[in-house]
Amino acid sequence: MVGRHRHCGLMFTIEHEFDSTVITLVDEGEAPLQEDVVINSFAECVTVEQFDPRTETMQKITLSPEQLRDLAAALDLPEGVYQLREVPG
């Protein structure tokens, strides 16, 4: 199944596998287009993969759940140094 957000021109797919959720981001921006980005979300980590046509290899990074949380928070913050802490509830 392919999702398409009409207002932003974004295209991505979401697939639920046995042990992960796989999200593929398709670049529909202006040329030159980037290769698809594949995000695999597991219980213990998240991997981000993209094919590098210069080296003809798949590049992969692995994020812990904490790193993913920090990345999500960082996208909405101004320049600076931050440390996220749990608030006792």
C-alpha atoms as one frame of an Amber mdcrd trajectory, in Angstrom:
protein
   0.000   0.000   0.000   1.349   3.433  -0.905   0.421   6.560   1.045   0.490
   9.972  -0.559  -0.014  13.289   1.226  -1.516  15.575  -1.404  -0.392  18.875
   0.083   3.334  18.197   0.473   4.111  15.857  -2.428   5.485  13.222  -0.041
   5.405   9.531  -0.866   6.180   6.657   1.456   5.224   3.069   2.155   4.595
   1.321   5.475   4.804  -2.457   5.827   4.317  -4.446   9.016   6.654  -7.453
   9.096   6.852 -10.219  11.698   9.488  -8.482  13.854   9.570  -4.914  12.536
   7.789  -2.086  10.793   9.415  -1.030   7.517   8.964   2.532   6.243  10.320
   3.508   2.835  10.677   7.218   2.014  10.624   8.002  -1.711  12.269  11.250
  -2.883   9.850  13.132  -5.106  11.623  16.472  -4.815  13.491  18.298  -7.511
  16.227  16.586  -9.519  18.708  15.256  -8.735  16.658  12.831  -6.659  18.105
  10.909  -3.730  17.842   7.136  -3.353  14.959   5.750  -1.261  15.485   5.695
   2.511  14.392   2.487   4.264  13.688   2.648   8.006  13.332  -0.624   9.930
  11.781  -0.199  13.360  12.496  -3.120  15.706  11.719  -3.337  19.442  15.406
  -2.889  20.362  16.629  -0.472  17.642  15.876   1.410  14.447  17.988   1.051
  11.312  18.163   3.583   8.477  19.428   2.367   5.089  20.122   4.100   1.793
  21.833   2.836  -1.350  24.961   4.807  -2.319  25.278   4.721  -6.112  28.860
   6.049  -5.973  30.108   2.992  -4.074  27.250   0.686  -5.121  26.743  -0.306
  -1.475  23.913  -0.030   1.005  24.782   2.422   3.798  23.244   1.598   7.184
  23.105   3.252  10.598  21.565   1.831  13.759  19.903   3.990  16.415  18.944
   2.948  19.921  15.435   3.904  21.098  17.033   6.705  23.140  18.920   8.082
  20.126  15.709   8.026  18.081  13.887   9.895  20.871  16.684  12.494  20.964
  16.622  12.885  17.173  12.853  13.451  17.188  13.229  16.091  19.933  16.182
  17.770  18.166  14.214  18.367  14.981  12.082  20.977  16.789  14.786  22.716
  18.868  17.069  25.657  18.091  20.858  25.373  17.980  22.410  24.403  21.322
  23.415  21.524  23.596  20.627  19.548  25.258  20.151  16.608  27.591  16.701
  15.039  27.847  15.667  13.800  31.252  12.685  11.800  32.423  10.308  13.828
  34.591   9.211  11.885  37.682   5.524  11.472  37.539
